[in-house]
Amino acid sequence: MPARKKKTRASRAAQDAGSFLEREFGPLTFGRAMSGIRSVEGATLAQFAKRLGVSAQHLSDVEKDRRGVSAQRAADWARILRHPPAVLVRLALQREVDAAGLKLKVSVDAA
């Protein structure tokens, strides 16, 4: 059996931040995370959407959890925003699992 890799400090910090936010403000969704990142950066919806390469309407739908994104898009956006991908990818996957009606919790670890 291969040895498990240690979590990096950045991935542990990102997971800890996500856990804190969920305890304080309820379940963190991909849309809430994106809205929060945009808010912290002080960007308008149009500015943030342009940076991500989508329309403002598309981003609005994502932020309001009316629309999801793929795990690949979540990872791409994390890279663009210079955030560790684990949290955004986990949230994107969790949305798919929830939409399927599955009572499962998604966990993502860096490879």
Summary of the structure (lengths in Angstrom):
residues: 111
radius of gyration: 14.3
end to end distance: 15.6
largest distance: 48.9
contacts: 269
relative contact order: 0.16
helix: 64%
strand: 0%
